[in-house]
Amino acid sequence: MEKLFSTDNVHPRDRFDYWHSVACEHLVAHHSRPGCRGSFAAELEAGSLFGIGLVIFMNSPMTVSHTTRHIAHARDDDLFICRQVAGRLEVEQERREVVLDAGGMTMLDPMMPYRGRFGSGSKMLVLKIPRRSLQARVGRTREMVARSVDPAAGGSLVSSFVDLLPTYADKLSVAEKALVENLTLDLLAISLAGMMDGEPPRLSSARAVTLVNVHTAVEARLCDPTLDAKSAAAAAGVSLRYANAVLTQEDTSVARLIRSRRLARCASALRDPHQACRSVSEIAYGWGFSDMTHFGRSFKKAYGVSPRDYRRLAIHRDKP
C-alpha cells in the first residue's frame, strides 16, 4: 500500500480542498463538506490485488454525496465493497440506509447516486471490484447495494479476510495474487447472495444464489477427477438443466465451467515459481484432469500455447 496523501504537512486552510481532489482522483468523484474545515485531517493509501483496487482512507467527520453529474463523468466501471475499520459511516443508496460500525461491510454502486456521513475517527477500506467479475458470480447487483453484510451469512469471515488484504497485497507473487483475487471474489459472492435470502423471492435473486452455489460446488471439488456437470449441479441443489440455464448469463455451461476453472488453476500453478519443481502432468492430475492428451489440447485452445511453452514463457517474462 502506498500513502498518497496526508494532511500532516498541508496548511490547515488547504487541507480539505487538497484531500477532496485526491479522493476524487483515486476513489470516486463526489461533493463533500467537512464537519470543521479548520481542524480537518485525513490520510489516503492505495494499492491493488491483481484486478482488485484497494483504498484505505482515514478522515475527520464529513458528509459526502455522489450525484448523477459525477456518474456522467465516471471513468471506471467498478463496484465498491466498503469495510468500516474504525468509527462509523451512515450511507444511503437506492432508498436504503445502512450504518456501518467497525467490522461492518456493505456494497455501493458508483453508477448510482448515494450520500453518506462519516463520524469521528472514521477509517475505511474500499475494494474496487470490476463489475463484470462480481456480477459473473452473483448476477445483477442493484438490489444488493446499501445492505449490511450479515455475519450469519459468512460476513464475519469475509470481513476478517478482507481486513488482511492490504497487509499481504505487496507480499504476494503474481500467481498468488490471482488465486487470492478469485478467493476474495468467491467469498464476497457467497456473502452477498446469502444477504438476500430473507428478501421476498425474485427471479433475479434466486438465479444469483444458484449461480453462486454452482460456482462454489465446482470450486470445492476441482481436484476430484470424478466431478462432472451432473454431480456439480446436484451439489448446488438444482437440476443440471436449471444450472445450465442460469450459467447462460456467463455464456457457459456447468461442464465448460469445470473445464475452464481447472485450466485456470493449472495455468496459475504453471506461472508460480514456487511450483517449478512439479511436472506439468502432476499439476494437471492434481486439478482433476485424467487424460493428458485432452488436457494439452484444451490448454492450448484456451491459452494459445502448450502447457510447457506457457510455463517457459511465464518464467522468462518474470525474470528481471
N, C-alpha and C positions, 0 to 999 in steps of 0.2 A: 504494500500500500504506500502510495506517495502522498505526502502532505502538500496540498495545492494552495491552501490558504489558511491564514491565522490572523486574527485582529491584533495579536500581541504587538506587532511592530507597525501598526497603522494608527495615524492620528485619530482620536475619538470622533472628530466631526466627519471623517471619511469612512469609518468602519462599516456602517451598514450598507452604504452605497457600493462599496468595494465587494462586500460579501454577496450582495444581491447579484452583481454582474457575474461573479464566479459561479454562484449556484445556478444561474440561468444557463450558463455555458456548459456546465458539467452534469447537471441533473435535469432540470426542465425549466422552460420559460414560465414566469409567473409574476404576479403582483405580490408584494408583501409589505407589512407595516410592523415595525418593532414596538415592543412594549415601552421601551425607553431608548431613544436613539443615542443619548449621551453615554449610557453605560453598556451599550450593546457589545456582545462578544460572541465570536463564532470561530469554528475550525472546520476544514473540509479535507478529507482524504479520498483518494480514488485508486482503483486497481481493477484487475479483471481475472476471471477464471475461465479460460478458453473463451466461449461465446457469451458468458455472463459478466456484465459490468458490476462492479462493487463500489458503492459510495458510502462513506461514513461522514456524518456531519453532526456537530455539536453547536448549539445556539441558545442565546437568551430567548425569553418569551417573545413571540411574534405571531401574527396571523398571515396566512397566505391564501391566494386564490389563483386558480388556473382556469382561464376563460377560453371561450371559443376563438378569440383573437390569437391567443397563444397557440391553440391547436392548429390554426390555419398555417402557421409558420413552422410546424414541427418537422424536424429532420430525420428522426429515428422512429421506428415502429416497435417500441418496447412496452412490456407490461412491468409494473413496479411491484415487487414483493417488499413490504416495509416491515422491519422488525425494530420495535422500540427497545433500545438498550437501557436507557435510563430516562427518568422524567415521564411526562405524559403528553400524548397527542390526541386531540379530538378532530376527526376528519369526517367530511360528508361528501358523498358522491352517489348519483342515481337515487336521490331522495332517501338514502340510508345513512345513518350516522354510526360511527364506531369509535370507541375510546380505547386507546392503547396505553397500558402501563408497561413497566419493564418486563420484557419477555413476550409481550403481545405482538401478534402479526396480523397483517391484512394485505389485500391486493388493491392497487389503484390502476386505473387505465388512463394514461396521459392523453388519449384521444377523446376523452370526455371531460367536461368541466368538473372541478372539485374545489373545496375550500377546507382549510384546516387551521387549528390553533395549537401552537406549541407552548407547553408550560415551562416552568423554571427548570434549569438543568437538563434540558432535553438532549438526548443523544440517540441517533437513529442510524440503522444500517439499511440501505436500499439495494436490492438486487434488481438490476435492469435485465429482464429476461426477453429475448426475442419473441415476439408474439407467436410466430409460426411454431417455435419449439414447444411452447406451453400448450397452445391450442391443439397441436397434434396429439397431445395426451389427454386433454380434458374437453375438447370441443369449444363451443362458444363460452366466453368468459364474462359477458356483460352482467349476468345475474350473480357473479361471484365477487364483484368488487365491493369494497367498503363493508365487508363482513369479517368478524373476528374469527381467526382460525381456531377451531375448537380443540382444546388439549386432548379431549377424549377421542378425537379423530386423528390422532397422531401429531397434533400440534406441538405438544411439549418436546417430542423427539425432534421434529423438524426445526423448531425454534432453537434448540440446543445445537443442532448440527449446523444450521445457518450461521449461528454466532461464531463458529470456529473458522469459517471460510476465509475471512480476511487474514487470520493468523498464518494459514498454510498456503494461501494463494501464490506467494512468491517462492515457496519452497518445493513446489511440485514440478516434475518433468512435464513436457508437453503431453505425453501419453497419460500420465496420472491426472493431469488437469481434465483431459477429455473424459476419463472414467468418472471423476468426481462431478463434472458437469452433468453427465447423464444421471448419476445417482441423485444429485440435487433436484433435477427436474422431475424425476420419478417420485421422490418423496413429497415434493410440493404438489404434484398432481394428485397423489393419494389423499393428502390433507384437504385440498380444495374440493375434490369430489365428495369426500366424507362430510365436509362442511354443509353440503347441500342436502344431506339425507333427510333432514327434518322438514324440508320445504314441501309445499304441495307438488304432486307429481307433474312433471313437464317432460315432453318428449326429449327436449334437448338435454336436460339434466340426467335423465335415465340413460341416454346414449353416452353422455360424458362419463358416468360411473362405469358403464360397461366397457368403454374404451380404456379407462384406467385399469380395470380389473383384468382385461385381456393382456395389456402390456405387462402388468405385474405377474400374471400367470406365466407368460412367456419368459420374462427375465429370471424368474425364480428357478426355472428348470432348463436353461440354455445348455448346461453342461451334460444333461441327461440325453443320451442318444435315442432313447425311446420316445422323447417328446415329439408329438405330431399335432397337426391342427385340431383334430377331434379332442385329444386329451387336454390341450390348452384351453379350448372353449369350455369343456366340462369343468376344468378347474376354476374358470371365471364365472361359472354358474349360469351359462347361457348355451343355446344351441349353436352349432357351427354355422348354420345359415345366418342366424342373427349376428354372430360375431363378425362374419364376413361382411354383412350389410353395414354394420357400424364402421368397419375399417375402410369402407369405400371413400369416406371423407379424407382419408390419408392416401387414397389411391393405392391400396394394398389389400392383402388378404391375410388370414392367420398363417398360412403356410409361407407366404412371402415374407411376412414379418419375422417369423422364426429364422428363416434363412438370412435375412438382412442383418438381424441382430447378432447372429452367430458370426457372420462375416465381419461385422464391425468390431466385435470382441477380438477376433483373430487379428484384424488389422492393427488394433491398439496394442496387442501383445507383440506383434512384429516390429512396431515402432519403438517399443520400450527397450532401452539399452540394458535394463536390469534383467531382461528375459532373453538376452542374446545367446545364452548357453542352451536354450531349449530349441529343439528341431522344429521345423515347420509342421511336420506330421504330428509331433507331440502336442503342439498348440492346437491344431485342428481337431485332433481326437479329444483334447481337453474341453473343447467348446461344442462337443456333440456331433461332429462330423464322423461318419463311419466309412466313407468312400473317398480316398484321396484324389482319385481322378475327377469325381464330381466336385469336390472341394476346389481343386485347381481351376476347373472351368468356370465355376461360379464366381470365384475370387477375381479371375481375370476379367470376366464380364462386368463385375461391379467396379473394379478399380483400374482397369486398363492394362495391368501388368500381372505377371505371375506372382505368387506369394514370395518367392525367393528374391525376385527383382524388386518387389515392393520393399522388402527388408533392406536390401542393399542400397536402394535409393534413399530410404529414410535415414540410414546410418551416415551416408555420405552428406546428406543435407544438414544433419545436426553437427557435423564436425566444424570446429572453428576455422 
